[in-house]
Amino acid sequence: MRNFVLICALAATLYSCKKSDLVVEPNTDNLEDGSLYTVSALKSSQSFAGADEDYNVLGYGYDLAMPYADSASIRASVVDIRKLKSEWSNAVDLSLASFGGPKVITAANAESYASDYSSRIKLTEGQKFFKSSLSSFYPEADAFSSKYIYGAFDAVVQLKQVKFAMLQGIQSYLKPSFLNDAVSLSPEGLVKKYGTHILNNISLGMKFSAVYQAQTKTADRVSASKKGLSIGVRRFFNSPIWQTDYTELQSADGNYNQKLRYKAYGADLSLIRKVYNAATADSVVKLDEWLQSGNKKNAALIDIVDLVPLYELLPEGAKRDALKGYITNYLKQNEVHLQD
């Protein structure tokens, strides 16, 4: 009953996606009209194909240069969870506590957007990682131009959280394949196969993500992003937004060339529907059936609480130092910087 109440509450909050939906096409002769949005869907994400039935991708490799909390960022398994659990029954903490709500980013530019995303994990605070969290939604060559403002609306329903109870002694439970690769592969090869970190504490469930891009004439670019994202989410996903500043508005005046791109993670993605809202003459996408389809088995990675650098799993020595240096340089090269 608790899960049902939670899902019904969030269903009243949203409405989402399916590949190839193009909800609104703007009049390209009047792109400076703040009421016009181009809204389109991206391919949504199921659970990671190789995930463990009970612990999902806990102990798997993860690439910080790739999209945040996305199956596309998951790499090969590093920790032998089954062996660990068989020898230490309390090695993994499993919480079935359910909750849901929005996480919002409003940013003056792509660099600030990346900084806000990086602040979601203590280990990456102060950095500008997760470059692909933006480029996966906006792969255009000018996506990192200073002319764009950005916003993100992530509505999450956590159904399960799994984490290692402690990391002390985890090196004794690394998979033989990883131990062999740690000797035979170059630092570049290790990062390609296992990523930059391992997942140490993760949330699983369902997530709907919408990313807003626009240009603006408004001096306060963060407020412009908040306004454009708020109005867009409410109009096209039929959602009571997380604040009430713009509930009566249909137009983000001052913003132009506005785009909303969205995708969903987990549950039965075939249940996401598109409907027509006669009151606003907008097409909207509907999430209630999709939200009700979520369960522990079809839950996907939706959030990351903690990570461990891959090099910390190697013994002290030249190989560990080389891997640390490579990862540091690799992430620096993949930081977000503005392009004018």
KETOR-15278 format. One record per residue (C-alpha): residue in three letters; x, y, z. Coordinates in nm, 2 decimals. Layout:
BEGIN
(site "ALA",(X,Y,Z))
...
END
This chain:
BEGIN
(site "MET",(0.00,0.00,0.00))
(site "ARG",(0.29,0.24,0.08))
(site "ASN",(0.44,0.20,-0.27))
(site "PHE",(0.10,0.25,-0.43))
(site "VAL",(0.03,0.57,-0.24))
(site "LEU",(0.38,0.69,-0.33))
(site "ILE",(0.34,0.61,-0.70))
(site "CYS",(0.00,0.77,-0.71))
(site "ALA",(0.13,1.09,-0.55))
(site "LEU",(0.41,1.11,-0.80))
(site "ALA",(0.18,1.02,-1.09))
(site "ALA",(-0.01,1.33,-1.01))
(site "THR",(0.31,1.52,-1.04))
(site "LEU",(0.43,1.42,-1.39))
(site "TYR",(0.38,1.30,-1.75))
(site "SER",(0.67,1.14,-1.99))
(site "CYS",(0.84,0.97,-2.30))
(site "LYS",(0.88,0.73,-2.59))
(site "LYS",(1.14,0.74,-2.87))
(site "SER",(1.05,0.93,-3.18))
(site "ASP",(0.77,1.14,-3.01))
(site "LEU",(0.80,1.50,-3.13))
(site "VAL",(0.54,1.67,-2.92))
(site "VAL",(0.56,2.03,-3.04))
(site "GLU",(0.73,2.18,-3.35))
(site "PRO",(0.77,2.55,-3.31))
(site "ASN",(0.71,2.81,-3.58))
(site "THR",(1.06,2.86,-3.70))
(site "ASP",(0.97,3.21,-3.83))
(site "ASN",(0.91,3.32,-3.47))
(site "LEU",(1.16,3.15,-3.25))
(site "GLU",(1.17,3.44,-3.01))
(site "ASP",(0.82,3.38,-2.89))
(site "GLY",(0.86,3.26,-2.53))
(site "SER",(0.56,3.03,-2.56))
(site "LEU",(0.72,2.81,-2.82))
(site "TYR",(0.91,2.49,-2.73))
(site "THR",(1.05,2.21,-2.93))
(site "VAL",(0.98,1.90,-2.72))
(site "SER",(1.12,1.56,-2.82))
(site "ALA",(1.19,1.22,-2.67))
(site "LEU",(1.51,1.03,-2.65))
(site "LYS",(1.55,0.65,-2.62))
(site "SER",(1.47,0.55,-2.27))
(site "SER",(1.68,0.32,-2.05))
(site "GLN",(1.59,-0.02,-1.90))
(site "SER",(1.78,-0.18,-1.62))
(site "PHE",(2.14,-0.27,-1.71))
(site "ALA",(2.14,-0.60,-1.90))
(site "GLY",(2.41,-0.77,-1.69))
(site "ALA",(2.28,-0.65,-1.35))
(site "ASP",(2.27,-0.89,-1.05))
(site "GLU",(1.91,-0.99,-0.96))
(site "ASP",(1.95,-0.88,-0.60))
(site "TYR",(2.22,-0.62,-0.60))
(site "ASN",(2.19,-0.48,-0.94))
(site "VAL",(2.51,-0.29,-1.04))
(site "LEU",(2.66,-0.26,-0.70))
(site "GLY",(3.04,-0.32,-0.73))
(site "TYR",(3.03,-0.26,-1.11))
(site "GLY",(3.27,-0.02,-1.28))
(site "TYR",(3.14,0.33,-1.37))
(site "ASP",(3.27,0.60,-1.60))
(site "LEU",(3.24,0.95,-1.46))
(site "ALA",(3.28,1.11,-1.80))
(site "MET",(2.96,0.94,-1.91))
(site "PRO",(2.60,1.03,-1.83))
(site "TYR",(2.50,1.05,-1.46))
(site "ALA",(2.33,0.75,-1.32))
(site "ASP",(2.27,0.60,-1.66))
(site "SER",(2.32,0.24,-1.78))
(site "ALA",(2.54,0.38,-2.06))
(site "SER",(2.80,0.47,-1.80))
(site "ILE",(2.82,0.12,-1.63))
(site "ARG",(3.12,-0.09,-1.70))
(site "ALA",(3.23,-0.45,-1.62))
(site "SER",(3.18,-0.60,-1.27))
(site "VAL",(3.47,-0.56,-1.03))
(site "VAL",(3.35,-0.71,-0.70))
(site "ASP",(3.24,-1.07,-0.66))
(site "ILE",(2.92,-0.99,-0.46))
(site "ARG",(2.81,-1.35,-0.43))
(site "LYS",(3.14,-1.46,-0.28))
(site "LEU",(3.14,-1.16,-0.05))
(site "LYS",(2.79,-1.23,0.08))
(site "SER",(2.85,-1.60,0.12))
(site "GLU",(3.15,-1.53,0.35))
(site "TRP",(3.02,-1.22,0.52))
(site "SER",(2.64,-1.21,0.54))
(site "ASN",(2.62,-0.84,0.65))
(site "ALA",(2.86,-0.72,0.38))
(site "VAL",(2.58,-0.55,0.18))
(site "ASP",(2.31,-0.32,0.32))
(site "LEU",(1.98,-0.34,0.15))
(site "SER",(1.70,-0.09,0.21))
(site "LEU",(1.36,-0.12,0.06))
(site "ALA",(1.25,0.22,0.18))
(site "SER",(1.04,0.39,-0.10))
(site "PHE",(1.02,0.76,-0.16))
(site "GLY",(0.99,1.00,-0.46))
(site "GLY",(1.03,1.36,-0.56))
(site "PRO",(1.20,1.60,-0.80))
(site "LYS",(1.57,1.70,-0.83))
(site "VAL",(1.61,2.02,-1.02))
(site "ILE",(1.91,2.21,-1.18))
(site "THR",(1.88,2.56,-1.32))
(site "ALA",(2.20,2.69,-1.47))
(site "ALA",(2.33,3.00,-1.65))
(site "ASN",(2.54,2.78,-1.89))
(site "ALA",(2.67,2.43,-1.95))
(site "GLU",(2.97,2.47,-1.72))
(site "SER",(2.74,2.56,-1.42))
(site "TYR",(2.51,2.27,-1.52))
(site "ALA",(2.80,2.03,-1.49))
(site "SER",(2.91,2.17,-1.16))
(site "ASP",(2.56,2.13,-1.02))
(site "TYR",(2.55,1.77,-1.14))
(site "SER",(2.89,1.69,-0.99))
(site "SER",(2.77,1.83,-0.65))
(site "ARG",(2.52,1.55,-0.62))
(site "ILE",(2.80,1.32,-0.51))
(site "LYS",(3.04,1.42,-0.23))
(site "LEU",(3.34,1.27,-0.41))
(site "THR",(3.29,1.49,-0.71))
(site "GLU",(3.18,1.82,-0.54))
(site "GLY",(3.36,2.12,-0.69))
(site "GLN",(3.42,1.94,-1.02))
(site "LYS",(3.26,1.97,-1.37))
(site "PHE",(3.22,1.61,-1.46))
(site "PHE",(2.93,1.41,-1.62))
(site "LYS",(2.99,1.59,-1.95))
(site "SER",(2.77,1.33,-2.13))
(site "SER",(2.48,1.41,-1.90))
(site "LEU",(2.44,1.71,-2.12))
(site "SER",(2.58,1.59,-2.46))
(site "SER",(2.36,1.28,-2.45))
(site "PHE",(2.05,1.51,-2.45))
(site "TYR",(2.21,1.78,-2.68))
(site "PRO",(2.48,1.62,-2.90))
(site "GLU",(2.49,1.93,-3.13))
(site "ALA",(2.84,2.08,-3.19))
(site "ASP",(2.74,2.41,-3.01))
(site "ALA",(2.58,2.25,-2.70))
(site "PHE",(2.86,2.39,-2.48))
(site "SER",(2.84,2.74,-2.62))
(site "SER",(2.80,3.02,-2.36))
(site "LYS",(2.48,3.14,-2.54))
(site "TYR",(2.27,2.86,-2.39))
(site "ILE",(2.10,2.84,-2.06))
(site "TYR",(2.02,2.49,-1.92))
(site "GLY",(1.79,2.33,-1.67))
(site "ALA",(1.71,1.97,-1.56))
(site "PHE",(1.41,1.82,-1.40))
(site "ASP",(1.46,1.47,-1.26))
(site "ALA",(1.16,1.30,-1.10))
(site "VAL",(1.27,0.99,-0.91))
(site "VAL",(1.10,0.71,-0.74))
(site "GLN",(1.34,0.50,-0.53))
(site "LEU",(1.23,0.15,-0.47))
(site "LYS",(1.56,0.01,-0.33))
(site "GLN",(1.90,0.12,-0.21))
(site "VAL",(2.20,-0.10,-0.19))
(site "LYS",(2.55,-0.03,-0.06))
(site "PHE",(2.86,-0.20,0.08))
(site "ALA",(2.84,-0.20,0.46))
(site "MET",(3.22,-0.12,0.46))
(site "LEU",(3.50,-0.12,0.21))
(site "GLN",(3.77,-0.26,0.44))
(site "GLY",(3.88,-0.59,0.30))
(site "ILE",(3.69,-0.56,-0.03))
(site "GLN",(4.02,-0.63,-0.21))
(site "SER",(3.98,-0.99,-0.10))
(site "TYR",(3.66,-1.02,-0.31))
(site "LEU",(3.76,-0.87,-0.64))
(site "LYS",(3.67,-1.09,-0.94))
(site "PRO",(3.96,-1.30,-1.09))
(site "SER",(3.89,-1.14,-1.43))
(site "PHE",(3.96,-0.79,-1.28))
(site "LEU",(4.27,-0.91,-1.10))
(site "ASN",(4.41,-1.05,-1.42))
(site "ASP",(4.32,-0.74,-1.62))
(site "ALA",(4.48,-0.52,-1.35))
(site "VAL",(4.81,-0.69,-1.44))
(site "SER",(4.78,-0.73,-1.81))
(site "LEU",(4.59,-0.42,-1.92))
(site "SER",(4.73,-0.07,-1.96))
(site "PRO",(4.57,0.21,-1.76))
(site "GLU",(4.38,0.31,-2.07))
(site "GLY",(4.26,-0.04,-2.12))
(site "LEU",(4.14,-0.07,-1.76))
(site "VAL",(3.94,0.25,-1.78))
(site "LYS",(3.79,0.15,-2.11))
(site "LYS",(3.67,-0.18,-1.96))
(site "TYR",(3.60,-0.08,-1.60))
(site "GLY",(3.55,0.29,-1.60))
(site "THR",(3.70,0.53,-1.35))
(site "HIS",(3.53,0.42,-1.03))
(site "ILE",(3.32,0.14,-0.88))
(site "LEU",(2.96,0.19,-0.76))
(site "ASN",(2.96,0.17,-0.38))
(site "ASN",(2.62,0.30,-0.29))
(site "ILE",(2.33,0.33,-0.53))
(site "SER",(1.96,0.40,-0.56))
(site "LEU",(1.73,0.19,-0.78))
(site "GLY",(1.38,0.26,-0.91))
(site "MET",(1.23,0.48,-1.18))
(site "LYS",(1.34,0.82,-1.31))
(site "PHE",(1.20,1.07,-1.56))
(site "SER",(1.45,1.33,-1.68))
(site "ALA",(1.38,1.64,-1.89))
(site "VAL",(1.66,1.87,-1.99))
(site "TYR",(1.59,2.23,-2.10))
(site "GLN",(1.80,2.44,-2.34))
(site "ALA",(1.73,2.79,-2.45))
(site "GLN",(1.88,3.13,-2.52))
(site "THR",(1.76,3.43,-2.33))
(site "LYS",(1.76,3.81,-2.33))
(site "THR",(1.71,3.81,-1.95))
(site "ALA",(2.01,3.94,-1.75))
(site "ASP",(1.95,3.68,-1.47))
(site "ARG",(2.02,3.37,-1.66))
(site "VAL",(1.95,3.13,-1.37))
(site "SER",(1.61,3.27,-1.32))
(site "ALA",(1.54,3.25,-1.69))
(site "SER",(1.63,2.89,-1.68))
(site "LYS",(1.41,2.82,-1.39))
(site "LYS",(1.12,3.00,-1.56))
(site "GLY",(1.16,2.82,-1.89))
(site "LEU",(1.20,2.48,-1.74))
(site "SER",(0.91,2.53,-1.49))
(site "ILE",(0.67,2.63,-1.76))
(site "GLY",(0.78,2.36,-2.00))
(site "VAL",(0.76,2.08,-1.75))
(site "ARG",(0.41,2.19,-1.64))
(site "ARG",(0.28,2.23,-1.99))
(site "PHE",(0.42,1.93,-2.17))
(site "PHE",(0.44,1.67,-1.89))
(site "ASN",(0.12,1.78,-1.72))
(site "SER",(0.30,1.83,-1.39))
(site "PRO",(0.24,2.05,-1.09))
(site "ILE",(0.59,2.20,-1.08))
(site "TRP",(0.81,2.20,-0.77))
(site "GLN",(0.74,2.56,-0.71))
(site "THR",(0.45,2.79,-0.78))
(site "ASP",(0.60,3.10,-0.93))
(site "TYR",(0.49,3.04,-1.28))
(site "THR",(0.17,2.84,-1.26))
(site "GLU",(-0.04,3.09,-1.45))
(site "LEU",(0.21,3.14,-1.73))
(site "GLN",(0.22,2.97,-2.07))
(site "SER",(0.52,3.17,-2.20))
(site "ALA",(0.88,3.22,-2.07))
(site "ASP",(0.91,3.58,-2.20))
(site "GLY",(1.27,3.67,-2.27))
(site "ASN",(1.36,3.31,-2.36))
(site "TYR",(1.38,3.19,-2.71))
(site "ASN",(1.49,2.89,-2.92))
(site "GLN",(1.36,2.67,-2.63))
(site "LYS",(1.40,2.29,-2.63))
(site "LEU",(1.29,2.02,-2.39))
(site "ARG",(1.43,1.67,-2.44))
(site "TYR",(1.33,1.39,-2.21))
(site "LYS",(1.37,1.02,-2.13))
(site "ALA",(1.27,0.77,-1.87))
(site "TYR",(1.46,0.50,-1.68))
(site "GLY",(1.32,0.17,-1.55))
(site "ALA",(0.98,0.01,-1.52))
(site "ASP",(0.76,-0.08,-1.82))
(site "LEU",(0.86,0.19,-2.07))
(site "SER",(0.59,0.07,-2.32))
(site "LEU",(0.32,0.22,-2.09))
(site "ILE",(0.43,0.58,-2.15))
(site "ARG",(0.15,0.75,-2.35))
(site "LYS",(0.10,1.07,-2.54))
(site "VAL",(-0.23,1.26,-2.51))
(site "TYR",(-0.38,1.59,-2.63))
(site "ASN",(-0.46,1.87,-2.38))
(site "ALA",(-0.75,2.06,-2.54))
(site "ALA",(-0.73,2.34,-2.28))
(site "THR",(-0.38,2.45,-2.40))
(site "ALA",(-0.37,2.29,-2.74))
(site "ASP",(-0.05,2.11,-2.64))
(site "SER",(0.04,1.74,-2.67))
(site "VAL",(0.16,1.60,-2.34))
(site "VAL",(0.31,1.28,-2.24))
(site "LYS",(0.15,1.07,-1.96))
(site "LEU",(0.33,0.88,-1.69))
(site "ASP",(0.07,0.73,-1.45))
(site "GLU",(0.06,0.38,-1.60))
(site "TRP",(0.44,0.37,-1.63))
(site "LEU",(0.48,0.48,-1.27))
(site "GLN",(0.25,0.21,-1.15))
(site "SER",(0.45,-0.06,-1.34))
(site "GLY",(0.76,-0.01,-1.13))
(site "ASN",(0.88,-0.29,-0.91))
(site "LYS",(1.20,-0.43,-0.76))
(site "LYS",(1.27,-0.65,-1.06))
(site "ASN",(1.25,-0.38,-1.33))
(site "ALA",(1.41,-0.11,-1.13))
(site "ALA",(1.70,0.08,-1.29))
(site "LEU",(1.99,0.28,-1.16))
(site "ILE",(1.85,0.62,-1.08))
(site "ASP",(2.10,0.78,-0.84))
(site "ILE",(2.45,0.75,-0.71))
(site "VAL",(2.53,0.81,-0.34))
(site "ASP",(2.89,0.71,-0.34))
(site "LEU",(3.18,0.59,-0.56))
(site "VAL",(3.53,0.45,-0.51))
(site "PRO",(3.81,0.54,-0.74))
(site "LEU",(3.92,0.23,-0.94))
(site "TYR",(4.29,0.28,-0.86))
(site "GLU",(4.21,0.24,-0.48))
(site "LEU",(4.14,-0.13,-0.54))
(site "LEU",(4.50,-0.19,-0.67))
(site "PRO",(4.79,-0.26,-0.43))
(site "GLU",(5.04,0.02,-0.37))
(site "GLY",(5.29,0.04,-0.65))
(site "ALA",(5.37,0.17,-1.00))
(site "LYS",(5.06,0.03,-1.16))
(site "ARG",(4.83,0.20,-0.91))
(site "ASP",(5.01,0.53,-0.95))
(site "ALA",(4.99,0.50,-1.33))
(site "LEU",(4.62,0.42,-1.32))
(site "LYS",(4.56,0.71,-1.08))
(site "GLY",(4.75,0.95,-1.31))
(site "TYR",(4.56,0.83,-1.62))
(site "ILE",(4.22,0.86,-1.45))
(site "THR",(4.30,1.21,-1.32))
(site "ASN",(4.40,1.33,-1.67))
(site "TYR",(4.11,1.15,-1.84))
(site "LEU",(3.86,1.32,-1.62))
(site "LYS",(4.03,1.66,-1.66))
(site "GLN",(4.01,1.62,-2.04))
(site "ASN",(3.64,1.54,-2.01))
(site "GLU",(3.54,1.83,-1.79))
(site "VAL",(3.29,2.08,-1.92))
(site "HIS",(3.43,2.40,-2.05))
(site "LEU",(3.24,2.67,-2.23))
(site "GLN",(3.29,2.72,-2.61))
(site "ASP",(3.22,3.06,-2.75))
END
